[in-house]
Amino acid sequence: MDITEIFELIAGIIGGLAMFLYGMNIMSGGLTKAAGGKLESALAKVTSRRWIAYFFGIGITALVQSSSASTVMVVGLVNSGIMQLSQAVNVILGANLGTTVTAWILSLNGIEGGNFFTNLLKPTSFTPFLALIGIVFLMFSKSEKKKNIGTVLLGFSVLMFGMNMMSDAVAPLKESVEFQNFLRSFSNPIIGFIIGVAFTMIIQSSAGTIGVVQTFAGEGMMTYGMCIPVVMGAEVGTCITAILSSVGAGKNGKRTALMHLYFNFIKAGSFMVGFYLINAFVHFAFLDDLASYSGPAIIHTLVNLIATPLMVPVSGILVAMALRTIPIDEKEKQQMEESRGITTLDDRFLANPPFALEQAKKATITMENLAERSLFMAMELLDEFDMEKVSNVEHLEKEIDRYEDQLDTYLMKVSQHHLAPEDNHTLSVLLHTISDFERISDHALNIAQVTQRMHENERQFSSKATEEVKVFSNAVKEIVSTTFKSFENNDIRLAKSVEPLEEVIDGLHMEVKRRHVRRLRKGKCTVDLGFDLSDIGTDFERIADHCSNIAAAIIQVSEDGFDTHGYLEMVRAEKNQEFEQAVFYFESKYALPKLKKSDVMEEDRIDTSFKEGHPVLVDLNVLEETGGKESIDKDSSDDFDQTLDKLFKDKKKKDKKKDKKKKK
């Protein structure tokens, strides 16, 4: 063969293979789209009954004409938690048998006969018409369903065109002694197996490898002895697609891909060892016979028809192997535990409503503890940034969301049963408060994200701002601790000490912003830090608001009232002496650091000995850091957000002027 003939041969084989793989890809994609997402839904609904899962795998793979496509679907479903490993393994086993349908479709090229009607069954006869129908559907139809059908028909036509192109290209090789010698090396089981694995990994399609083998067999260039090792190698090589798809997946997604690999390796390896050991004694005569077009399809089908049903009853072995390769660590165990339903919220408890309500209260206290832990961890980031703590806060926020969803559903079920008046009070408090606990965790996440933003941009508060935020955060910690303890113990007296502290926190918020504006005007701080401080202050204030809502719900429900907002408005409007004393006490306890004499009013101090036995104030022995005893400067505050916006615009104007001067 001269250089031109060699080039035409290589171009024909590569071009034909490319057309074949492209046709298979668009046909598989068209079939998947035509199913309208029902394939994933069907797979997701597969139960733990292994044989149903097995037949689902056969059917879906036969439909999409690709074991790789169906296996990738399974990897995705397992990775998202929709399907368990024990379900996935049986779907994969079915997919191995379902993919043999493709080889039989390709075998249609081997139909022979001079009869007109027989020739009509050959793909070369009818694929041009299928391609015409497909292009008409794609170009002129407005129906998405018909467009998908058109894609399938075109894909099939391109696939068959690629097969014929390869067949025409390899026809001259019949006369090549060198190529015949190369093919004979496939008779060596190890060489043939390795070539099958490698070629399939490269093109990522076992059907493509078997298609090439069928092409050579159809031209009378391969015996059964050459075909068997390559087909078996293709069984292992096809696992590369699932393995690649699992690279970005979680551990369960990787385990799913490994189960596919392990099964195919066991299947192909067992067959190869067993078959060739028997052949060493029996000497199968058919191995030297030339394979027909359907020969590779027969080998492929027989192996999977025997191996896959045998493996289904013991498919747990594959799951165990995958788990042994990628063990479940402590972190994953914790995530698995958290992903399950809250064990205390069992529907079977609803037969005993008071007990069910008690379990719901326990779950709510757990949710409350998680919210407190999340908030205090976020506040620690204000002193020292730690990315791991940010991740923990994010994780806790998701966990608290899960608690809220499940508690809300469960409490609605409990409410449908008859309850004693005291239990009705408990139910009302829980229904009123779970959303506030969840919102507190949201604000904790906001605070963590602000600290991350500051860390990434290398911003730090000034020493004065840091002191002020410390006092502010201590006040927030106390109101959260007070509120949560009053909720746990249903302590009305403790709940009544929340609202005065909430009012002080509102004042702290305004004063911290006013002081920062003063520093901005003096050029001692930056606008960006102003936005950071504003975000943190807003979160602190909102947290106090939610604590106020929880405390109000506890007080109101105990008095058979349900209008918490109305109650809070009444308390704020009718501030009695006890309330004012409590406010004054908290103002003293959480006074901001003293400013210069020219900036502050005359100092006032309070004798705190009166708090013992005070009807509103309760000492929790929590956070005894007073932060100083000076009263808050109560000068009127500028609108912080408007001031920040104005300063930010002024900064941009100054930056533009500097840029113009530099250009000049």
Phi, psi and omega per residue, in radians:
M1 nan 2.302 3.112
D2 -1.455 3.122 -3.063
I3 -1.088 -0.684 -3.131
T4 -1.096 -0.761 -3.135
E5 -1.156 -0.687 3.115
I6 -1.114 -0.745 3.137
F7 -1.097 -0.774 3.137
E8 -1.112 -0.642 3.114
L9 -1.114 -0.877 -3.116
I10 -1.106 -0.775 -3.141
A11 -1.083 -0.697 -3.133
G12 -1.140 -0.763 -3.136
I13 -1.164 -0.831 -3.118
I14 -1.127 -0.792 -3.138
G15 -1.108 -0.759 3.134
G16 -1.116 -0.729 3.124
L17 -1.141 -0.705 3.117
A18 -1.093 -0.768 3.114
M19 -1.113 -0.707 -3.141
F20 -1.073 -0.866 -3.103
L21 -1.177 -0.672 3.122
Y22 -1.150 -0.751 3.117
G23 -1.076 -0.740 3.124
M24 -1.131 -0.686 -3.124
N25 -1.125 -0.834 -3.099
I26 -1.293 -0.496 3.071
M27 -1.186 -0.774 3.122
S28 -1.109 -0.743 3.109
G29 -1.112 -0.717 3.121
G30 -1.119 -0.721 3.113
L31 -1.129 -0.695 3.124
T32 -1.137 -0.756 3.119
K33 -1.155 -0.675 -3.128
A34 -1.077 -0.506 3.115
A35 -1.299 -0.231 3.035
G36 1.101 0.655 3.127
G37 1.389 0.015 -3.101
K38 -1.283 -0.389 -3.140
L39 -1.132 -0.836 3.126
E40 -1.095 -0.717 3.129
S41 -1.093 -0.731 -3.135
A42 -1.130 -0.749 3.125
L43 -1.110 -0.704 -3.113
A44 -1.126 -0.487 -3.094
K45 -1.527 -0.031 3.130
V46 -1.074 2.244 -3.112
T47 -1.505 -3.056 -3.133
S48 -1.325 -0.035 3.108
R49 -1.265 1.907 -2.930
R50 -1.072 -0.636 -3.079
W51 -1.263 -0.582 3.065
I52 -1.119 -0.774 3.109
A53 -1.064 -0.697 -3.135
Y54 -1.076 -0.851 -3.117
F55 -1.226 -0.513 3.016
F56 -1.069 -0.770 3.134
G57 -1.061 -0.716 3.105
I58 -1.091 -0.881 -3.056
G59 -1.108 -0.800 -3.084
I60 -1.191 -0.699 3.135
T61 -1.191 -0.677 3.079
A62 -1.116 -0.575 -3.125
L63 -1.263 -0.826 -3.102
V64 -1.519 -0.090 3.076
Q65 1.033 0.630 3.119
S66 -2.843 2.019 3.067
S67 -1.207 -0.537 3.109
S68 -1.090 -0.771 -3.118
A69 -1.096 -0.798 -3.114
S70 -1.208 -0.618 3.124
T71 -1.191 -0.684 3.089
V72 -1.099 -0.689 3.056
M73 -0.998 -0.805 -3.100
V74 -1.115 -0.744 3.104
V75 -0.994 -0.773 3.132
G76 -1.107 -0.749 -3.118
L77 -1.178 -0.669 3.105
V78 -1.216 -0.727 -3.126
N79 -1.075 -0.608 -3.133
S80 -1.462 -0.071 3.103
G81 1.506 0.059 -3.113
I82 -1.320 -0.545 -3.120
M83 -2.160 2.511 3.111
Q84 -1.548 2.776 3.125
L85 -1.030 -0.659 -3.106
S86 -1.157 -0.469 3.060
Q87 -1.420 -0.733 -3.060
A88 -1.073 -0.686 -3.052
V89 -1.063 -0.660 -3.120
N90 -1.310 -0.543 3.038
V91 -1.126 -0.712 3.132
I92 -1.117 -0.706 3.104
L93 -1.066 -0.745 3.104
G94 -1.129 -0.642 -3.136
A95 -1.080 -0.605 3.133
N96 -1.109 -0.601 3.091
L97 -1.430 -0.637 -3.122
G98 -1.093 -0.541 -3.096
T99 -1.241 -0.254 -3.136
T100 -1.206 -0.307 3.123
V101 -1.055 -0.638 -3.113
T102 -1.029 -0.786 -3.123
A103 -1.085 -0.605 3.126
W104 -1.242 -0.607 3.067
I105 -1.108 -0.737 3.127
L106 -1.149 -0.443 -3.137
S107 -1.178 -0.253 3.118
L108 -1.048 -0.428 3.115
N109 -1.131 -0.327 -3.096
G110 -1.540 0.045 3.134
I111 -1.143 2.306 -3.130
E112 -2.217 2.751 3.104
G113 2.488 2.583 -3.125
G114 -1.521 -0.150 -3.133
N115 -1.141 2.359 -3.112
F116 -1.023 -0.791 -3.083
F117 -1.217 -0.560 3.086
T118 -1.173 -0.728 3.131
N119 -1.127 -0.472 3.124
L120 -1.125 -0.416 -3.136
L121 -1.349 -0.276 3.138
K122 -1.281 2.365 -3.126
P123 -0.948 -0.596 -3.135
T124 -1.077 -0.381 -3.117
S125 -1.483 -0.691 -3.022
F126 -1.858 -0.262 -3.119
T127 -1.124 -0.567 3.075
P128 -1.045 -0.652 3.137
F129 -1.249 -0.653 3.077
L130 -1.110 -0.688 3.120
A131 -1.115 -0.689 3.128
L132 -1.106 -0.813 3.122
I133 -1.082 -0.729 -3.131
G134 -1.084 -0.774 -3.113
I135 -1.211 -0.582 3.077
V136 -1.117 -0.810 3.117
F137 -1.046 -0.752 -3.085
L138 -1.198 -0.686 -3.024
M139 -1.516 -0.582 -2.972
F140 -2.013 -0.241 -3.117
S141 -1.539 2.445 3.083
K142 -1.645 -0.189 -3.135
S143 -1.377 2.208 3.134
E144 -1.104 -0.610 -3.136
K145 -1.102 -0.775 3.137
K146 -1.192 -0.610 3.088
K147 -1.087 -0.700 3.107
N148 -1.145 -0.701 3.091
I149 -1.097 -0.724 3.100
G150 -1.053 -0.700 3.105
T151 -1.086 -0.734 3.126
V152 -1.089 -0.801 -3.118
L153 -1.130 -0.741 3.108
L154 -1.138 -0.732 3.122
G155 -1.044 -0.778 3.130
F156 -1.101 -0.710 -3.126
S157 -1.139 -0.756 3.122
V158 -1.128 -0.704 3.116
L159 -1.011 -0.863 -3.126
M160 -1.183 -0.611 3.094
F161 -1.104 -0.700 3.105
G162 -1.117 -0.690 3.103
M163 -1.080 -0.797 -3.140
N164 -1.144 -0.632 3.131
M165 -1.119 -0.747 3.093
M166 -1.137 -0.711 -3.119
S167 -1.074 -0.779 3.122
D168 -1.131 -0.646 -3.084
A169 -1.202 -0.657 -3.054
V170 -1.519 -0.177 -3.101
A171 -0.928 -0.760 -3.133
P172 -1.132 -0.308 -3.097
L173 -1.217 -0.227 3.089
K174 -0.996 -0.578 -3.058
E175 -1.547 -0.103 -3.081
S176 -1.539 2.021 3.134
V177 -1.163 -0.688 -3.114
E178 -1.076 -0.760 -3.117
F179 -1.199 -0.645 3.108
Q180 -1.093 -0.689 3.099
N181 -1.131 -0.664 3.101
F182 -1.089 -0.782 3.132
L183 -1.132 -0.590 -3.138
R184 -1.115 -0.466 3.115
S185 -1.112 -0.363 3.108
F186 -1.156 -0.344 3.133
S187 -1.150 -0.411 3.018
N188 -1.249 2.011 -3.030
P189 -0.942 -0.700 -3.092
I190 -1.192 -0.810 -3.136
I191 -1.109 -0.822 -3.134
G192 -1.073 -0.716 -3.134
F193 -1.119 -0.790 -3.127
I194 -1.118 -0.731 3.121
I195 -1.090 -0.722 3.117
G196 -1.093 -0.747 3.125
V197 -1.118 -0.879 -3.056
A198 -1.109 -0.816 -3.098
F199 -1.122 -0.711 -3.134
T200 -1.184 -0.648 3.092
M201 -1.122 -0.627 -3.128
I202 -1.196 -0.840 -3.070
I203 -1.589 -0.136 3.099
Q204 0.956 0.777 3.122
S205 -2.803 2.001 3.080
S206 -1.206 -0.584 3.108
A207 -1.102 -0.625 3.105
G208 -1.130 -0.757 3.116
T209 -1.103 -0.805 -3.138
I210 -1.142 -0.592 3.078
G211 -1.093 -0.721 3.104
V212 -1.140 -0.757 3.118
V213 -1.070 -0.713 3.110
Q214 -1.110 -0.630 3.125
T215 -1.084 -0.853 3.122
F216 -1.144 -0.674 3.128
A217 -1.139 -0.693 3.140
G218 -1.116 -0.463 3.114
E219 -1.570 0.083 3.087
G220 1.323 0.503 -3.075
M221 -1.888 -0.081 -3.097
M222 -2.279 2.403 3.057
T223 -1.608 2.994 3.088
Y224 -1.128 -0.550 3.103
G225 -1.130 -0.513 3.088
M226 -1.422 -0.619 -3.045
C227 -1.235 -0.745 -2.988
I228 -0.995 -0.909 -3.110
P229 -1.082 -0.671 -3.119
V230 -1.166 -0.758 3.117
V231 -1.082 -0.714 3.118
M232 -1.166 -0.642 3.070
G233 -1.120 -0.663 3.115
A234 -1.084 -0.560 3.123
E235 -1.072 -0.654 3.138
V236 -1.431 -0.732 -3.096
G237 -1.073 -0.503 -3.095
T238 -1.179 -0.276 -3.135
C239 -1.201 -0.268 -3.088
I240 -1.047 -0.587 -3.115
T241 -1.127 -0.824 3.122
A242 -1.121 -0.658 -3.139
I243 -1.141 -0.755 3.110
L244 -1.126 -0.679 -3.127
S245 -1.191 -0.365 -3.104
S246 -1.581 -0.054 -3.071
V247 -1.010 -0.780 -3.128
G248 -1.606 0.086 -3.087
A249 -1.537 3.006 3.085
G250 -1.338 -3.028 -3.075
K251 -1.107 -0.678 -3.134
N252 -1.180 -0.602 3.069
G253 -1.105 -0.725 3.099
K254 -1.152 -0.686 3.122
R255 -1.106 -0.642 3.121
T256 -1.091 -0.788 3.111
A257 -1.105 -0.665 3.118
L258 -1.144 -0.657 3.110
M259 -1.070 -0.694 3.101
H260 -1.088 -0.795 -3.136
L261 -1.121 -0.820 -3.098
Y262 -1.066 -0.766 -3.125
F263 -1.112 -0.834 -3.100
N264 -1.136 -0.610 3.113
F265 -1.209 -0.757 3.113
I266 -1.105 -0.762 -3.118
K267 -1.089 -0.937 -3.094
A268 -1.173 -0.739 -3.125
G269 -1.128 -0.766 3.140
S270 -1.092 -0.749 -3.137
F271 -1.101 -0.817 -3.088
M272 -1.083 -0.825 -3.114
V273 -1.128 -0.855 -3.110
G274 -1.118 -0.790 -3.078
F275 -1.118 -0.816 -3.049
Y276 -1.365 -0.403 3.005
L277 -1.178 -0.765 3.102
I278 -1.134 -0.703 -3.128
N279 -1.094 -0.512 3.136
A280 -1.098 -0.453 -3.136
F281 -1.818 -0.623 -3.042
V282 -1.610 -0.603 -3.094
H283 1.043 1.418 3.133
F284 -1.125 2.129 -3.084
A285 -1.251 -0.526 -3.035
F286 -1.198 -0.249 -3.129
L287 -1.095 -0.446 -3.141
D288 -1.596 -0.078 3.123
D289 -1.360 2.547 3.073
L290 -1.164 2.342 -3.137
A291 -1.381 2.539 3.062
S292 -1.522 3.092 3.115
Y293 -1.010 -0.640 -3.096
S294 -1.535 -0.055 -3.106
G295 -0.995 -0.920 3.115
P296 -1.049 -0.616 3.122
A297 -1.134 -0.667 3.122
I298 -1.122 -0.801 3.133
I299 -1.049 -0.856 -3.113
H300 -1.006 -0.802 -3.087
T301 -1.216 -0.801 -3.089
L302 -1.050 -0.763 -3.121
V303 -1.084 -0.808 -3.111
N304 -1.290 -0.539 3.130
L305 -1.184 -0.499 3.112
I306 -1.543 -0.804 -2.988
A307 -1.276 -0.759 -3.014
T308 -1.170 -0.788 3.113
P309 -1.141 -0.533 3.119
L310 -1.187 -0.556 -3.091
M311 -1.414 -0.462 -3.063
V312 -0.937 -0.850 -3.111
P313 -1.102 -0.438 -3.115
V314 -2.022 0.506 -3.075
S315 -1.110 -0.347 3.104
G316 -1.047 -0.407 3.109
I317 -1.075 -0.716 -3.141
L318 -1.150 -0.691 3.103
V319 -1.091 -0.776 -3.138
A320 -1.095 -0.689 3.123
M321 -1.120 -0.733 3.136
A322 -1.141 -0.704 3.127
L323 -1.222 -0.530 3.079
R324 -1.220 -0.655 3.133
T325 -1.235 -0.795 3.096
I326 -2.072 1.541 -3.059
P327 -1.174 2.775 3.071
I328 -1.473 2.034 3.130
D329 -1.569 3.130 -3.070
E330 -1.098 -0.679 -3.134
K331 -1.112 -0.732 3.134
E332 -1.191 -0.647 3.083
K333 -1.049 -0.721 3.135
Q334 -1.128 -0.751 3.122
Q335 -1.125 -0.676 3.113
M336 -1.129 -0.677 3.135
E337 -1.148 -0.711 -3.107
E338 -1.260 -0.497 -3.107
S339 -1.336 -0.284 3.106
R340 -1.332 2.909 3.077
G341 -1.136 2.676 3.115
I342 -1.153 2.059 -2.957
T343 -1.095 -0.521 -3.117
T344 -1.247 -0.342 -3.107
L345 -1.659 1.192 -3.108
D346 -1.701 2.254 -3.122
D347 -1.068 -0.411 3.127
R348 -1.162 -0.377 3.119
F349 -1.295 -0.271 -3.081
L350 -1.133 -0.341 3.073
A351 -1.141 -0.372 3.070
N352 -2.141 1.452 -3.007
P353 -0.909 -0.769 3.134
P354 -1.054 -0.688 3.119
F355 -1.182 -0.721 3.114
A356 -1.053 -0.694 3.132
L357 -1.165 -0.661 3.096
E358 -1.084 -0.719 3.107
Q359 -1.153 -0.648 3.109
A360 -1.143 -0.668 3.106
K361 -1.116 -0.719 3.103
K362 -1.068 -0.758 3.138
A363 -1.136 -0.634 3.136
T364 -1.191 -0.666 3.096
I365 -1.135 -0.665 3.056
T366 -1.088 -0.762 3.106
M367 -1.059 -0.746 3.132
E368 -1.096 -0.754 3.122
N369 -1.106 -0.658 3.096
L370 -1.142 -0.695 3.134
A371 -1.131 -0.751 3.117
E372 -1.105 -0.789 3.122
R373 -1.057 -0.740 3.138
S374 -1.085 -0.786 -3.105
L375 -1.158 -0.835 -3.101
F376 -1.137 -0.582 3.078
M377 -1.170 -0.700 3.110
A378 -1.120 -0.673 3.137
M379 -1.166 -0.574 3.095
E380 -1.066 -0.496 -3.136
L381 -1.181 -0.352 3.094
L382 -1.200 -0.485 3.120
D383 -1.550 -0.741 -3.119
E384 -2.594 2.107 -3.074
F385 -1.327 2.422 3.115
D386 -2.570 1.996 -3.064
M387 -1.086 -0.551 3.133
E388 -1.133 -0.643 3.112
K389 -1.186 -0.631 3.075
V390 -1.056 -0.789 3.112
S391 -1.080 -0.685 3.126
N392 -1.143 -0.676 3.106
V393 -1.124 -0.734 3.101
E394 -1.076 -0.746 3.140
H395 -1.117 -0.758 3.135
L396 -1.114 -0.647 -3.141
E397 -1.101 -0.720 3.104
K398 -1.149 -0.687 3.129
E399 -1.120 -0.720 3.137
I400 -1.172 -0.652 3.052
D401 -1.026 -0.716 3.140
R402 -1.125 -0.714 3.105
Y403 -1.080 -0.768 -3.109
E404 -1.074 -0.794 -3.127
D405 -1.037 -0.852 -3.078
Q406 -1.250 -0.642 3.115
L407 -1.162 -0.740 -3.136
D408 -1.035 -0.808 3.132
T409 -1.105 -0.770 -3.073
Y410 -1.190 -0.728 -3.126
L411 -1.143 -0.587 3.084
M412 -1.146 -0.623 3.088
K413 -1.183 -0.716 3.125
V414 -1.105 -0.673 -3.087
S415 -1.107 -0.330 -3.135
Q416 -1.395 -0.084 3.129
H417 -1.819 2.758 3.125
H418 -1.281 2.291 -3.126
L419 -2.265 2.645 3.047
A420 -1.210 2.752 -3.120
P421 -0.910 -0.750 -3.139
E422 -1.114 -0.699 3.100
D423 -1.188 -0.611 3.073
N424 -1.083 -0.656 3.079
H425 -1.070 -0.823 3.130
T426 -1.047 -0.797 3.134
L427 -1.032 -0.755 -3.132
S428 -1.108 -0.740 3.116
V429 -1.074 -0.778 -3.132
L430 -1.086 -0.800 -3.134
L431 -1.101 -0.585 -3.119
H432 -1.349 -0.456 -2.927
T433 -1.823 -0.413 -3.025
I434 -1.066 -0.606 3.134
S435 -1.209 -0.569 3.107
D436 -1.194 -0.705 3.075
F437 -1.058 -0.718 -3.130
E438 -1.154 -0.684 -3.127
R439 -1.200 -0.576 3.088
I440 -1.078 -0.695 3.111
S441 -1.176 -0.575 3.077
D442 -1.090 -0.749 3.133
H443 -1.198 -0.583 3.058
A444 -1.062 -0.733 3.108
L445 -1.127 -0.703 3.100
N446 -1.022 -0.778 -3.135
I447 -1.090 -0.765 3.124
A448 -1.063 -0.687 -3.126
Q449 -1.214 -0.602 3.073
V450 -1.133 -0.754 3.125
T451 -1.125 -0.606 3.091
Q452 -1.151 -0.743 3.111
R453 -1.067 -0.755 3.113
M454 -1.117 -0.720 -3.132
H455 -1.125 -0.770 -3.108
E456 -1.145 -0.554 -3.120
N457 -1.719 0.150 3.084
E458 0.947 0.840 3.099
R459 -1.901 2.463 3.089
Q460 -2.401 2.495 3.063
F461 -1.182 2.662 3.040
S462 -1.170 2.921 -3.111
S463 -1.071 -0.676 3.137
K464 -1.177 -0.754 3.130
A465 -1.115 -0.650 3.132
T466 -1.101 -0.736 3.109
E467 -1.096 -0.731 -3.113
E468 -1.159 -0.737 3.118
V469 -1.135 -0.594 3.120
K470 -1.094 -0.801 3.114
V471 -1.107 -0.785 3.141
F472 -1.017 -0.830 -3.094
S473 -1.181 -0.586 3.093
N474 -1.111 -0.708 3.097
A475 -1.100 -0.703 3.134
V476 -1.171 -0.708 3.111
K477 -1.049 -0.716 -3.125
E478 -1.183 -0.726 -3.116
I479 -1.155 -0.624 3.102
V480 -1.171 -0.815 -3.139
S481 -1.095 -0.739 3.120
T482 -1.078 -0.825 -3.106
T483 -1.098 -0.793 -3.070
F484 -1.190 -0.641 3.100
K485 -1.201 -0.659 3.109
S486 -1.132 -0.603 3.108
F487 -1.201 -0.820 -3.099
E488 -1.055 -0.701 -3.049
N489 -1.766 0.016 -3.070
N490 0.908 0.807 -3.059
D491 -1.593 1.861 -3.074
I492 -1.195 -0.740 -3.108
R493 -1.079 -0.725 3.105
L494 -1.134 -0.699 -3.142
A495 -1.088 -0.562 -3.101
K496 -1.269 -0.274 3.115
S497 -1.501 -0.027 -3.099
V498 -1.338 -0.785 -3.018
E499 -1.112 -0.705 3.080
P500 -1.067 -0.715 3.118
L501 -1.165 -0.617 3.103
E502 -1.080 -0.666 3.125
E503 -1.161 -0.686 3.107
V504 -1.131 -0.697 3.130
I505 -1.104 -0.655 3.049
D506 -1.032 -0.762 3.125
G507 -1.148 -0.696 3.090
L508 -1.034 -0.719 -3.137
H509 -1.024 -0.832 -3.129
M510 -1.143 -0.725 -3.084
E511 -1.202 -0.692 3.115
V512 -1.082 -0.728 3.118
K513 -1.152 -0.728 -3.116
R514 -1.094 -0.726 -3.140
R515 -1.148 -0.615 3.134
H516 -1.208 -0.655 3.091
V517 -1.058 -0.691 3.111
R518 -1.059 -0.747 3.124
R519 -1.175 -0.623 3.103
L520 -1.068 -0.778 -3.096
R521 -1.154 -0.489 3.125
K522 -1.549 -0.018 3.123
G523 1.308 0.337 -3.120
K524 -1.609 -0.050 -3.141
C525 -2.601 3.064 -3.058
T526 -2.010 2.782 3.118
V527 -1.126 -0.707 -3.122
D528 -1.048 -0.733 3.093
L529 -1.164 -0.500 3.066
G530 -1.081 -0.738 3.105
F531 -1.155 -0.685 3.104
D532 -1.069 -0.809 -3.130
L533 -1.130 -0.681 3.124
S534 -1.086 -0.755 -3.138
D535 -1.113 -0.779 -3.134
I536 -1.134 -0.779 3.132
G537 -1.066 -0.710 3.116
T538 -1.104 -0.730 3.110
D539 -1.117 -0.735 3.107
F540 -1.040 -0.803 -3.104
E541 -1.126 -0.728 -3.136
R542 -1.158 -0.638 3.097
I543 -1.060 -0.770 3.102
A544 -1.077 -0.666 3.101
D545 -1.062 -0.754 -3.134
H546 -1.178 -0.629 3.062
C547 -1.100 -0.703 3.099
S548 -1.065 -0.723 3.113
N549 -1.087 -0.742 -3.120
I550 -1.129 -0.818 -3.136
A551 -1.089 -0.730 3.131
A552 -1.097 -0.666 3.127
A553 -1.127 -0.724 3.139
I554 -1.089 -0.782 -3.114
I555 -1.198 -0.826 -3.068
Q556 -1.123 -0.807 -3.093
V557 -1.122 -0.614 3.120
S558 -1.133 -0.426 3.139
E559 -1.786 0.306 -3.120
D560 1.074 0.487 3.051
G561 -1.881 2.714 -3.082
F562 -2.312 -0.031 -3.126
D563 -1.674 1.468 -3.069
T564 -1.149 -0.658 -3.141
H565 -1.162 -0.695 3.094
G566 -1.109 -0.681 3.125
Y567 -1.111 -0.785 -3.118
L568 -1.111 -0.685 3.099
E569 -1.102 -0.689 3.140
M570 -1.144 -0.762 -3.135
V571 -1.075 -0.745 -3.118
R572 -1.217 -0.573 -3.132
A573 -1.347 -0.616 -3.066
E574 -1.871 1.019 -3.116
K575 -1.234 1.932 3.123
N576 -1.556 -3.123 -3.071
Q577 -1.102 -0.678 -3.138
E578 -1.112 -0.737 3.130
F579 -1.107 -0.779 -3.105
E580 -1.144 -0.644 3.097
Q581 -1.115 -0.730 3.129
A582 -1.101 -0.747 3.110
V583 -1.061 -0.774 -3.113
F584 -1.112 -0.665 3.104
Y585 -1.081 -0.822 -3.116
F586 -1.214 -0.538 3.067
E587 -1.113 -0.670 3.111
S588 -1.218 -0.769 -3.084
K589 -1.127 -0.654 -3.078
Y590 -2.025 0.753 3.043
A591 -1.269 2.458 3.106
L592 -1.278 2.777 3.119
P593 -0.932 2.481 -3.071
K594 -1.121 2.372 3.076
L595 -1.519 -3.097 3.083
K596 -1.098 2.697 -3.082
K597 -0.979 -0.582 -3.109
S598 -1.256 -0.278 -3.040
D599 -1.775 -0.200 -3.022
V600 -2.174 2.785 3.072
M601 -1.369 3.016 3.119
E602 -1.088 2.476 -3.067
E603 -1.196 2.440 3.004
D604 -2.125 2.513 3.084
R605 -2.193 2.782 -3.102
I606 -2.225 2.422 3.060
D607 -1.437 1.902 -3.027
T608 -1.495 0.072 -3.120
S609 -1.150 -0.356 -3.098
F610 -1.239 -0.237 -3.015
K611 -1.193 -0.381 3.121
E612 -1.192 2.099 -3.112
G613 1.415 0.056 3.112
H614 -1.121 2.377 -3.072
P615 -1.158 -0.305 -3.131
V616 -1.934 -0.814 -3.058
L617 -1.339 2.353 3.074
V618 -2.320 2.195 -3.140
D619 -1.503 2.023 -3.121
L620 -1.569 -0.099 -3.013
N621 1.008 0.566 3.115
V622 -1.946 2.187 3.051
L623 1.002 1.261 -3.105
E624 -1.431 0.173 3.064
E625 -1.247 1.916 -3.027
T626 -1.354 -0.445 -3.120
G627 1.221 0.363 -3.129
G628 1.707 2.822 -3.069
K629 -1.990 0.125 -3.088
E630 -1.284 2.582 3.127
S631 -1.337 2.785 -3.128
I632 -1.320 2.420 3.022
D633 -1.191 2.081 -3.007
K634 -1.817 0.435 3.040
D635 -1.059 2.682 3.135
S636 -1.090 2.498 -3.083
S637 -1.832 2.438 3.033
D638 -1.221 2.789 3.055
D639 -1.211 1.944 -2.979
F640 -1.119 -0.812 -3.072
D641 -1.131 -0.713 3.120
Q642 -1.136 -0.702 3.132
T643 -1.098 -0.769 3.123
L644 -1.055 -0.786 -3.140
D645 -1.059 -0.749 -3.141
K646 -1.111 -0.791 3.129
L647 -1.122 -0.632 3.137
F648 -1.147 -0.726 3.109
K649 -1.153 -0.727 3.109
D650 -1.061 -0.706 3.136
K651 -1.073 -0.746 -3.139
K652 -1.115 -0.701 3.124
K653 -1.101 -0.767 3.131
K654 -1.098 -0.708 3.124
D655 -1.099 -0.685 3.121
K656 -1.124 -0.735 3.123
K657 -1.085 -0.715 3.116
K658 -1.098 -0.714 3.139
D659 -1.105 -0.708 3.134
K660 -1.111 -0.742 3.133
K661 -1.101 -0.695 3.125
K662 -1.097 -0.719 -3.128
K663 -1.132 -0.670 3.122
K664 -1.155 nan nan
